[in-house]
Amino acid sequence: ALSCSAMGFDDTVRKYLKKDEHIVLAVIGCYAGIYGIVRIRSMLTKKPVPAAKPAVATSTITVGENKYGFEFPTMENFDEWEKNEANWAAWEKFMDSGKFDEWVEGK
């Protein structure tokens, strides 16, 4: 029921790949090769990622401008922040008020 050309293809394949396992590995290898070619092609045709813009330094917030009444210390500004007594007074006031709970809850 198979045509002559189909039998010729099978005979040609069986000439080089004797076992069924060899044919399975060859098919998987073809799929992997096609996948690899597509991936490499997509990598080569991607537009380059634009360079990230340098972060702009923000001005510090003075007491009273922030929602919570003072500028929160960060790892970058803590050394300067801790030298200002007004920051510590605002911190104590913040911790004693109910605003700390609001800040923790993200309100």
Steps between C-alpha positions, in 0.01 A plus 500: 500500500807728519619662182842423353645836598403447864669162506811653345518760775466234770772288338732803480442586866545137610829487307650757743283452810465126561302500826177677592686669789736662250208645306345637820828664600539646151150653513562644849834633377329669205244663731775618737702637209202691361422638848863607544510673161178689578635608841832619357323682218269677746799601713680648201198695378398645838526871541770595750378585846532874558748600766342582833487866581705595805292561810441863572570602856184614668489790735456422866163562655495737788298438813131554440501437124464122528170327565640373831670823604867423430745348256550127552864393529641271232823306476640770270414802715504362855841641595387854418144440625609391847712813557189721493326516838176615333488167314525307828231715662271442201580127515404480869181694434417268209562185706285628787211596270265259324662585165749214535217246475364683194845490340537125570157431351581714196227756553 
